[in-house]
Amino acid sequence: MIPRVYGRVGTPVEFRGSAYDFGHAIAAIQFSMDDGKTWTAYDTPNTNDYQNVSWTFEYVPEKAGFYVLKVRSVNDCGKVSPEAAFAELRVR
């Protein structure tokens, strides 16, 4: 889990984390704000199979409430993380 983040409506919130898959390079990081119904992928070119990939994701909440960001990686063989990491966001 990624630490809980607090934000305000209309103000960008930044999430940070890292991904790794020992023996395989990370080809992309995917993000979902709708409980995994849809995923947005960002390619991670020039990665290797022995270092972590650091990522950031910026989100601008449109209304107050509680949100959950899900994050997963895709390796160079096309396999997706077996379980997504998540971060909670409380917006006022």
ZAMARGU-4260 file (C-alpha; in steps of 0.2 Angstrom, whole numbers, plus 5000, padded with zeros to 4 digits):
<rodrens>
0) 5000/5000/5000 | 5005/5018/4996 | 5003/5030/5011 | 4986/5039/5011 | 4986/5056/5003
5) 4975/5071/5007 | 4970/5084/4994 | 4958/5098/4989 | 4945/5099/4975 | 4953/5106/4959
10) 4971/5105/4966 | 4983/5092/4958 | 4988/5078/4970 | 5004/5068/4966 | 5006/5050/4970
15) 5024/5042/4970 | 5030/5024/4970 | 5041/5011/4963 | 5039/4995/4954 | 5051/4980/4951
20) 5050/4962/4943 | 5066/4953/4947 | 5072/4945/4931 | 5061/4955/4920 | 5061/4974/4915
25) 5045/4984/4918 | 5038/4989/4901 | 5023/5000/4908 | 5015/5006/4924 | 4996/5006/4924
30) 4984/5017/4934 | 4966/5015/4938 | 4954/5027/4948 | 4938/5017/4945 | 4943/5001/4955
35) 4951/4993/4940 | 4937/4994/4927 | 4949/5004/4916 | 4968/5006/4916 | 4979/5020/4909
40) 4996/5014/4904 | 5012/5024/4903 | 5027/5015/4894 | 5043/5014/4904 | 5056/5014/4890
45) 5075/5010/4893 | 5072/5000/4909 | 5081/4984/4914 | 5078/4968/4924 | 5088/4973/4939
50) 5083/4990/4945 | 5067/4998/4952 | 5056/5009/4941 | 5051/5025/4950 | 5034/5032/4945
55) 5023/5047/4948 | 5005/5050/4944 | 4996/5066/4946 | 4977/5067/4948 | 4965/5083/4950
60) 4950/5078/4960 | 4934/5086/4954 | 4924/5084/4969 | 4926/5080/4988 | 4926/5062/4994
65) 4936/5047/4996 | 4946/5039/4981 | 4957/5024/4978 | 4971/5024/4965 | 4976/5007/4960
70) 4993/5004/4952 | 5001/4989/4943 | 5015/4985/4932 | 5017/4976/4916 | 5034/4967/4912
75) 5043/4964/4896 | 5034/4948/4893 | 5017/4956/4894 | 5013/4949/4912 | 5003/4961/4923
80) 5006/4962/4942 | 4996/4948/4951 | 4990/4961/4963 | 4988/4980/4961 | 4995/4991/4974
85) 4984/5005/4980 | 4984/5022/4988 | 4969/5031/4997 | 4965/5049/4993 | 4954/5060/5005
90) 4948/5076/4996 | 4940/5091/5004
</rodrens>
